């Protein structure tokens, strides 16, 4: 049997473990033996192109990761990657603009897989400037990166009044992203250390003991305490790497006070 490259081994193991799926469960889903899954993951067997595509599909791996795994195994990539500014994605840009505008005055933004903010509506611009006035001095062509914004000494986490409650879920979300986008991991670990330092002797819990139906984040602002919760939307069955990486965060007021402030300031 041919040996598989260590990079492919690491890619497949990381992708499976990030989904918390056992080798046996993955094998049953693909209709192969657990022994074969074990052999591929340990580098003792080389997967066929069809098996590798099925493998990555079952793990719902990001399209960019699927291309990388295919190339690591010696196969040609399947999915294309376009720039959001490309003409072929003009209908997508228009749809995203309509989606953001429809959510005004509540904040909404489009982010990529690395947490770069690509588009914001009026509500999101107001919220960002309210929580982080310093971003007004960033170069016009420099996108806001939400991870960098949280790591900033005057970042938004500094204004969270319920950080101890929100941090476990927020960090779990970021670690899930970093499990398939390893370049995020150093900043996620820095943010974890920063939050733990801010909490002081209070140990950061691995997960809240009692989970509310919707996790509300509260901020101290010049307008008083404001409360928000979020929803994310993504494109269904995208076949382009750029589209697959995009997500829209829709932010909603969690109470009447916050709703009134946004109506007065943005609406």
C-alpha positions as CSV (number, residue, x, y, z in Angstrom):
1,X,0.0,0.0,0.0
2,X,1.1,3.5,-0.7
3,X,1.9,5.8,2.2
4,X,-0.1,9.0,2.6
5,X,1.6,12.3,3.3
6,X,1.7,13.4,7.0
7,X,-0.1,16.7,6.0
8,X,-3.1,14.8,4.7
9,X,-3.1,12.6,7.8
10,X,-3.3,15.7,9.9
11,X,-5.9,17.3,7.8
12,X,-8.2,14.3,7.9
13,X,-7.8,13.7,11.7
14,X,-8.3,17.4,12.5
15,X,-11.4,17.6,10.3
16,X,-13.0,14.5,11.9
17,X,-12.1,15.5,15.5
18,X,-13.4,19.0,15.0
19,X,-16.8,17.5,14.3
20,X,-16.6,15.1,17.3
21,X,-17.2,12.1,15.1
22,X,-15.6,8.7,15.8
23,X,-13.8,6.6,13.2
24,X,-16.6,4.1,13.5
25,X,-19.4,6.6,12.9
26,X,-17.5,8.0,9.9
27,X,-16.9,4.5,8.5
28,X,-20.6,3.7,8.8
29,X,-21.6,6.9,7.0
30,X,-19.3,6.2,4.1
31,X,-20.0,2.4,3.9
32,X,-16.4,1.3,4.5
33,X,-14.7,-0.5,7.4
34,X,-13.4,1.3,10.5
35,X,-10.1,-0.5,9.8
36,X,-9.8,1.3,6.4
37,X,-10.6,4.7,8.1
38,X,-7.9,4.0,10.7
39,X,-5.4,3.0,8.0
40,X,-6.0,6.2,6.0
41,X,-5.7,8.4,9.1
42,X,-2.6,6.6,10.3
43,X,-0.9,6.9,6.8
44,X,-0.9,3.2,6.1
45,X,-3.4,3.5,3.1
46,X,-4.0,6.0,0.4
47,X,-7.7,7.1,-0.2
48,X,-9.1,7.1,-3.7
49,X,-10.4,10.5,-5.0
50,X,-14.0,9.3,-4.7
51,X,-13.5,8.1,-1.1
52,X,-11.7,11.4,-0.1
53,X,-14.5,13.5,-1.6
54,X,-17.1,11.4,0.3
55,X,-15.0,11.6,3.5
56,X,-14.8,15.4,3.4
57,X,-18.5,15.7,2.4
58,X,-19.5,13.6,5.5
59,X,-17.4,15.9,7.7
60,X,-18.9,19.0,6.1
61,X,-15.4,20.3,5.6
62,X,-15.0,23.8,4.2
63,X,-14.5,23.8,0.5
64,X,-11.0,25.3,0.8
65,X,-10.1,22.5,3.1
66,X,-11.4,19.9,0.6
67,X,-9.3,21.4,-2.1
68,X,-6.2,21.3,0.2
69,X,-6.8,17.7,1.1
70,X,-7.3,16.7,-2.6
71,X,-4.0,18.4,-3.5
72,X,-2.2,16.7,-0.5
73,X,-3.4,13.4,-1.8
74,X,-2.1,14.2,-5.3
75,X,-5.5,15.0,-6.9
76,X,-6.6,18.2,-8.7
77,X,-8.8,20.6,-6.7
78,X,-12.5,20.6,-7.4
79,X,-13.8,23.9,-6.2
80,X,-12.9,27.4,-7.6
81,X,-12.3,30.5,-5.5
82,X,-13.5,33.9,-6.7
83,X,-12.9,37.3,-5.3
84,X,-16.1,38.9,-4.0
85,X,-15.4,41.8,-6.3
86,X,-15.3,39.6,-9.4
87,X,-18.0,40.2,-12.0
88,X,-19.3,36.7,-11.7
89,X,-20.3,37.4,-8.1
90,X,-22.1,40.6,-8.8
91,X,-25.5,39.0,-8.1
92,X,-24.2,37.8,-4.7
93,X,-23.0,41.3,-3.8
94,X,-26.4,42.7,-4.7
95,X,-28.1,40.1,-2.6
96,X,-25.9,40.7,0.4
97,X,-26.5,44.5,0.1
98,X,-30.2,43.9,0.1
99,X,-30.0,41.6,3.1
100,X,-28.0,44.1,5.1
101,X,-30.3,47.0,4.2
102,X,-33.4,45.0,5.1
103,X,-31.9,44.5,8.6
104,X,-31.3,48.2,9.3
105,X,-31.4,49.8,11.7
106,X,-30.4,46.7,13.6
107,X,-26.7,45.8,13.0
108,X,-25.7,43.3,10.4
109,X,-22.3,42.5,8.7
110,X,-20.8,40.1,6.2
111,X,-17.6,38.3,7.4
112,X,-15.3,35.8,5.7
113,X,-13.7,32.7,7.3
114,X,-10.9,34.7,8.9
115,X,-13.4,37.1,10.6
116,X,-12.6,40.0,8.2
117,X,-15.7,42.3,7.9
118,X,-16.4,42.7,4.2
119,X,-19.7,44.7,4.4
120,X,-21.6,46.5,7.1
121,X,-25.0,48.2,7.3
122,X,-25.6,51.5,9.0
123,X,-26.5,49.8,12.3
124,X,-23.3,47.8,12.4
125,X,-21.2,50.9,11.6
126,X,-22.9,52.7,14.5
127,X,-22.4,49.8,16.9
128,X,-18.7,49.3,15.9
129,X,-18.0,53.1,16.4
130,X,-19.9,53.1,19.7
131,X,-17.9,50.2,21.1
132,X,-14.6,50.9,19.4
133,X,-14.3,54.6,18.4
134,X,-10.6,54.0,17.4
135,X,-11.7,52.2,14.3
136,X,-12.6,55.5,12.8
137,X,-8.8,56.2,12.4
138,X,-8.1,52.9,10.5
139,X,-7.2,53.3,6.8
140,X,-10.2,53.3,4.5
141,X,-9.0,50.3,2.6
142,X,-8.2,48.2,5.7
143,X,-10.9,45.8,6.6
144,X,-11.9,45.4,10.3
145,X,-10.9,42.0,11.6
146,X,-13.2,41.0,14.5
147,X,-10.5,38.8,16.1
148,X,-8.1,41.7,16.1
149,X,-10.8,44.1,17.3
150,X,-11.4,41.8,20.3
151,X,-7.7,41.6,21.0
152,X,-7.2,45.4,20.8
153,X,-6.6,47.0,24.3
154,X,-9.7,49.0,23.7
155,X,-11.6,46.2,21.9
156,X,-15.3,45.3,22.3
157,X,-14.6,42.7,25.0
158,X,-13.5,45.5,27.3
159,X,-17.2,46.7,27.3
160,X,-18.8,43.3,27.9
161,X,-20.5,43.4,31.3
162,X,-21.3,39.7,31.3
163,X,-18.0,38.5,29.9
164,X,-17.8,35.5,32.3
165,X,-21.2,34.3,30.9
166,X,-20.5,34.9,27.2
167,X,-16.8,34.0,27.0
168,X,-17.1,30.1,27.0
169,X,-19.5,30.0,24.1
170,X,-17.7,32.7,22.2
171,X,-14.3,31.0,22.6
172,X,-15.8,27.6,21.7
173,X,-17.1,29.1,18.4
174,X,-13.7,30.6,17.7
175,X,-11.9,27.3,18.4
176,X,-14.3,25.4,16.0
177,X,-13.3,27.9,13.3
178,X,-9.6,27.6,14.2
179,X,-9.8,23.8,13.9
180,X,-10.3,24.1,10.1
181,X,-8.5,27.5,9.7
182,X,-5.3,26.9,11.7
183,X,-4.0,30.4,11.1
184,X,-6.7,31.7,13.5
185,X,-5.5,29.5,16.4
186,X,-2.7,31.8,17.8
187,X,-5.1,34.8,18.0
188,X,-7.8,32.6,19.6
189,X,-5.3,31.5,22.3
190,X,-4.2,35.1,22.9
191,X,-7.8,36.1,23.3
192,X,-8.4,33.2,25.8
193,X,-5.4,34.4,27.8
194,X,-6.6,38.0,27.7
195,X,-10.1,37.1,28.9
196,X,-8.7,34.9,31.7
197,X,-6.5,37.8,32.8
198,X,-9.4,40.2,32.9
199,X,-11.5,37.8,35.0
200,X,-8.6,37.6,37.4
201,X,-8.9,34.8,40.1
202,X,-12.3,33.8,38.7
203,X,-11.5,30.7,36.6
204,X,-13.0,30.9,33.1
205,X,-15.6,28.1,33.1
206,X,-15.5,25.5,30.3
207,X,-19.2,26.1,29.7
208,X,-21.9,28.0,31.5
209,X,-23.7,25.8,34.1
210,X,-27.1,27.0,33.0
211,X,-27.6,27.8,29.3
212,X,-30.3,30.4,28.3
213,X,-32.2,29.6,25.1
214,X,-30.4,32.6,23.5
215,X,-27.1,33.9,24.6
216,X,-27.3,37.6,25.3
217,X,-24.2,39.9,25.2
218,X,-24.4,43.0,27.3
219,X,-22.2,46.1,26.7
220,X,-21.5,49.2,28.8
221,X,-21.8,52.2,26.5
222,X,-22.3,56.0,26.6
223,X,-26.0,55.2,26.0
224,X,-26.2,52.9,29.0
225,X,-26.1,49.2,29.0
226,X,-27.1,47.7,25.7
227,X,-28.0,44.0,25.1
228,X,-27.8,42.0,21.9
229,X,-28.1,38.5,20.5
230,X,-27.0,37.2,17.1
231,X,-28.0,34.9,14.3
232,X,-25.8,33.7,11.5
233,X,-26.8,32.9,7.9
234,X,-24.8,31.3,5.1
235,X,-25.3,30.4,1.5
236,X,-26.9,27.0,0.9
237,X,-24.8,24.4,-1.0
238,X,-22.3,26.9,-2.3
239,X,-19.8,25.6,-4.9
240,X,-17.4,28.5,-4.7
241,X,-14.8,28.8,-1.9
242,X,-15.5,32.5,-1.4
243,X,-19.2,32.0,-1.0
244,X,-18.8,29.0,1.3
245,X,-16.6,31.1,3.6
246,X,-19.1,34.0,3.9
247,X,-21.5,34.4,6.7
248,X,-23.9,37.2,7.7
249,X,-24.2,38.1,11.3
250,X,-27.6,39.5,12.1
251,X,-27.6,41.3,15.5
252,X,-30.9,42.0,17.3
253,X,-31.8,44.1,20.3
254,X,-32.4,41.9,23.3
255,X,-34.5,44.4,25.2
256,X,-36.7,47.5,24.7
257,X,-34.1,49.9,26.0
258,X,-31.5,48.7,23.4
259,X,-34.2,48.8,20.7
260,X,-35.1,52.4,21.6
261,X,-31.5,53.5,21.6
262,X,-30.9,52.1,18.1
263,X,-34.0,53.6,16.8
264,X,-33.0,57.0,18.1
265,X,-29.3,56.8,17.0
266,X,-29.7,54.9,13.7
267,X,-33.3,54.7,12.7
